[in-house]
Amino acid sequence: MKRISILGSTGSIGRQCLSVTDSLPGRFEIVALAAGSNIALAAEQAVRHRPKIVSVATEAGARKLCDMLSGSRRPAPEILFGSEGIERVATHPDAEIVVSAAVGVVGLPATYKAIECGKQIALANKEVLVAAGEVVMAAAQRHGVSLLPVDSEHNAIHQCLRAGQNREVKRLVLTASGGPFRKTPISKLGRVTPKQALAHPNWKMGQRITIDSATLMNKGLELIEAQHLFALEPDQLDVVVHPQSIVHGLVEFRDGSVIAQLGSPDMRIPISHCLAWPVRMATPAPRLDLARVGTLSFEEPDMTRFPALAIARRALAAGGAAPTILNAANEVAVREFVDRRLGFCEIAALVEATLELSERRGEMAEPQSVEEALAIDHNARRMAAELLPEIAAMAS
């Protein structure tokens, strides 16, 4: 029986992870959960899975959770909150695998602590590597820790790479569905609403990643993550738009062979692959029926329609602090768009302006520690907030 801690248990990946473990009773034990602000769901998870520790975002949330669990007949878990709580979940001595699925850089310090404790990491939080990739990968190598990618695209690449050796790889190709606006006239993108942007055609995901998929920023962040995970150069990483979301990633080897991983667009497949590694296990995900799918199509991404991808590519090539700043500014921009204070087309504009301002101020040095990465992230958010009124006015 494998023992698991989950960071971000009430989010999309966390819920699907628990769905996978529920489908295979006796294979997994949930020892610790870190949730956010969804206290009602955290309480349900605590009662169902009986973890030893549950952490939530705030002290008020912890008090509410205590009240909700006070009537349970089962022994209540230790209830914690904040950064100390999530780190306790990540470093629980009984946990063998830590699923890092908290959204944003909030998951970075706890994931790093788990690596220092020698935990195997199932990584669903791409911001961990985007914000501090060199630092995190060095720690993983130092402590002999495996980082197993949960993102469907990186998990696909992880599987495809088993067909050869890294030195034989010519390039990696991540697929993108193109989101809900692949065919929307560019002239109409400025009037896109959050509700429309959250209507992904293929995947059921959390709010932040769904908006990022609509702008294709998600694919840019994934390119940065892939560079760190697979130790390749930026010019060995590519993106192709694949509307059906059946092919999740491809590896082209130097002999011309291309290995692809296919599957239904269901996150329970890569989650189960990571949890069961190095073996495979059954999942509750639907089986892929290619005859029913009928057609698989591919196209180059339209950089005019998706400027965020081009901006992310430049950040990848620039290196240093650029990826950290890119991610921080994008988090601010997405939040402002969801709150209707920023237009859809201005998401990329705010990110680009923040990167340009950082460069003018000479604040592009690569972080050498988690603390430095968080400081760069904080500063970039402050700059994005300063630039927000000017960029928001561009839509009017």
Rosetta blueprint (number, residue, H / E / L):
1 M L
2 K E
3 R E
4 I E
5 S E
6 I E
7 L E
8 G L
9 S L
10 T L
11 G L
12 S H
13 I H
14 G H
15 R H
16 Q H
17 C H
18 L H
19 S H
20 V H
21 T H
22 D H
23 S H
24 L L
25 P L
26 G L
27 R L
28 F E
29 E E
30 I E
31 V E
32 A E
33 L E
34 A E
35 A L
36 G L
37 S L
38 N L
39 I H
40 A H
41 L H
42 A H
43 A H
44 E H
45 Q H
46 A H
47 V H
48 R H
49 H H
50 R L
51 P L
52 K L
53 I E
54 V E
55 S E
56 V E
57 A L
58 T L
59 E H
60 A H
61 G H
62 A H
63 R H
64 K H
65 L H
66 C H
67 D H
68 M H
69 L H
70 S L
71 G L
72 S L
73 R L
74 R L
75 P L
76 A L
77 P L
78 E E
79 I E
80 L E
81 F E
82 G H
83 S H
84 E H
85 G H
86 I H
87 E H
88 R H
89 V H
90 A H
91 T L
92 H L
93 P L
94 D L
95 A L
96 E L
97 I E
98 V E
99 V E
100 S E
101 A L
102 A L
103 V L
104 G L
105 V H
106 V H
107 G H
108 L H
109 P H
110 A H
111 T H
112 Y H
113 K H
114 A H
115 I H
116 E H
117 C L
118 G L
119 K L
120 Q E
121 I E
122 A E
123 L E
124 A L
125 N L
126 K L
127 E H
128 V H
129 L H
130 V H
131 A H
132 A H
133 G H
134 E H
135 V H
136 V H
137 M H
138 A H
139 A H
140 A H
141 Q H
142 R H
143 H H
144 G L
145 V L
146 S L
147 L E
148 L E
149 P E
150 V L
151 D L
152 S H
153 E H
154 H H
155 N H
156 A H
157 I H
158 H H
159 Q H
160 C H
161 L H
162 R H
163 A H
164 G L
165 Q L
166 N H
167 R H
168 E H
169 V E
170 K E
171 R E
172 L E
173 V E
174 L E
175 T E
176 A E
177 S L
178 G L
179 G H
180 P H
181 F H
182 R L
183 K L
184 T L
185 P L
186 I H
187 S H
188 K H
189 L H
190 G H
191 R H
192 V L
193 T L
194 P H
195 K H
196 Q H
197 A H
198 L L
199 A L
200 H L
201 P L
202 N L
203 W L
204 K L
205 M L
206 G L
207 Q H
208 R H
209 I H
210 T H
211 I H
212 D H
213 S H
214 A H
215 T H
216 L L
217 M H
218 N H
219 K H
220 G H
221 L H
222 E H
223 L H
224 I H
225 E H
226 A H
227 Q H
228 H H
229 L H
230 F H
231 A L
232 L L
233 E L
234 P H
235 D H
236 Q H
237 L E
238 D E
239 V E
240 V E
241 V E
242 H L
243 P L
244 Q L
245 S L
246 I L
247 V E
248 H E
249 G E
250 L E
251 V E
252 E E
253 F E
254 R L
255 D L
256 G L
257 S L
258 V E
259 I E
260 A E
261 Q E
262 L E
263 G L
264 S L
265 P L
266 D L
267 M L
268 R H
269 I H
270 P H
271 I H
272 S H
273 H H
274 C H
275 L H
276 A H
277 W L
278 P L
279 V L
280 R L
281 M L
282 A L
283 T L
284 P L
285 A L
286 P L
287 R L
288 L L
289 D L
290 L H
291 A H
292 R H
293 V H
294 G L
295 T L
296 L L
297 S L
298 F L
299 E E
300 E L
301 P L
302 D L
303 M L
304 T L
305 R L
306 F L
307 P H
308 A H
309 L H
310 A H
311 I H
312 A H
313 R H
314 R H
315 A H
316 L H
317 A H
318 A H
319 G L
320 G L
321 A L
322 A H
323 P H
324 T H
325 I H
326 L H
327 N H
328 A H
329 A H
330 N H
331 E H
332 V H
333 A H
334 V H
335 R H
336 E H
337 F H
338 V H
339 D L
340 R L
341 R L
342 L L
343 G L
344 F L
345 C H
346 E H
347 I H
348 A H
349 A H
350 L H
351 V H
352 E H
353 A H
354 T H
355 L H
356 E H
357 L H
358 S H
359 E H
360 R H
361 R L
362 G L
363 E L
364 M L
365 A L
366 E L
367 P L
368 Q L
369 S L
370 V H
371 E H
372 E H
373 A H
374 L H
375 A H
376 I H
377 D H
378 H H
379 N H
380 A H
381 R H
382 R H
383 M H
384 A H
385 A H
386 E H
387 L H
388 L H
389 P H
390 E H
391 I H
392 A H
393 A H
394 M H
395 A H
396 S L
